[in-house]
Amino acid sequence: MSAHPPADAHPAHGHPAHMHPAHGQGAGERGWSALHGGLSPSSLVRLWLHAVQGFARLGPVSRVPPDVLSVAGVAAAGGAVAVAAQGGRWPLAAAALVVLAGVLDGLDGAVALHTGRARPLGAVVDAVADRLGDLLLVATLAVLGAPPAWCVAAATLTMLHEYTRARACAAGMPGVGAVTVAERPTRLVLVAVACLGAGTLPGGTPLTGWDWATVCAAGWVVVGAVGLVHLWVGVARTTPPRFPTTVPSVRDRRSGGADEVGHDLGRERDDREPATRVRGPADEEEPRHG
């Protein structure tokens, strides 16, 4: 629910429609809705957008470059891993760092939108920072005691979720396909709960005594699987049936360049469309007699 373009379901850090300063609570809602296929934000999302926009308007915060805020979010997530590994009551501090990482994740795009510093490269920085942050969240569960298999499954489902959306957007899908239960806020909440539980009730969950990190890792996998299916349904429903008429040049397809999208687009068109054959004399319609 940050304010970045859909590489991870985020509105605005680098979207062209937000290259000028935006003010007021309605601006954040309109930006979120425009980049989520026209969806109206829920009450919870609206509350979150109002909060981060309020922080973004604070003088000291608005002067921080959005990219610095993105990197700071990754640093906070990394600090959560280091702190959680200390055991004892330290996971409580790790929970605070996880929450801070989530706030910074939304704040970078809000500042970019509010100050008119949104740019395409900022969207790339935000997306990379989010994926690094996701891996660090999984690492936090691992140091708290979650089984490696659950952690690998959680990370894999998250990467598939975000990569599917990114590739669909590159292929021409408008919006984000679907806002699923497996979005980044859910991951942050699960890891924060694991940290709070490990710090306050180290013996495990009430009544069952199950390990907090294991329970939250399993929950991540379940919502990740459900979210991936939900996203695929949205992608199949909203992705255009055909590629745009403009096809990358042969040189671009062979060289690959900095953007693999052009290569894949050209290759898929070659696979799906039959080669055009030059018409010859034999193809000319025979004259009709009669």
C-alpha positions, 0 to 999 in steps of 0.5 A: 500500500505504498505510493509507487507504481505497479511493480508491487502494487504500489502507486506513484514514486515514478508514474508519469501521472504524478510528476508534479506536486500533489496536495490534499488527502484526496490526491493520495486516494486518487493516485492509488485508485488510478494505479489499481485499475480504478479500485476504490481504496478500502477504509483501512487503505484510506486511513493508511494513505492519509497517515503517510501523506500527513507524514510526507507533508512534515518539513523534515520528512519532505526534504529527504530524497525518496530513494533515501527513504527506500534504502532506509526501509531496507536497512530497517528490515535488515536491522530486524533480522540482526536484532531478532537473532539475539533472542530473549526480549530482543524480538520486541525491538525487531517488531518495531523495526519491521513496523518502521520498514513498513512506514518507510515503504509507504513514505518514500512514494508519498514524499515523491508525490507530495514534492513532485520528485516522482521519476521512473528510476525511483519506481525501479529503486522502490521495487528493488528495495521492496523485494530485498525487504521481503527477503529480509522479512523471511530471514527474520522468521528464519532466525526466530526459528521457522523451518527452512522449508517454510521460509523458502516456500514463502520467499518463492511465492512472494517472488512469483507473485511480484514477478507475475504482476511485473511481467503482466504490466510489461506485456500491457496489463493496465493497473495491477491485475488484482489487489490480493491478500498476499500484498506486502502489508500482509507480510509485514503484519505476519512478521511483526506478529511473529516478533511480538509473540516470540518476545512476549510469549517465548513458549509459543502460541497460547493453548497450542504452544506452537512456535510463533515464527513457524505459525507465521511462516505457514500463514505466509505460505497459505496467503501467498498461494491464495494471493498468487491464484487470485492475481493470476485470475486478475491477470488473465481477465485484464491483460490484452489479448494481443501485443501492441502493433509496434514490434521491437526491431530485429536488432533490439530482439537480438541484442536484448539491450537493457530491457528484456521485455522487448526481447520477450515480446518479439520472441513471443510474437514470432512464435505465435504469428506465422511468417508472412510469405511473399506472393508470387505468380502462382498465388494470383487468382486465376482468371474467370471464364464464362 
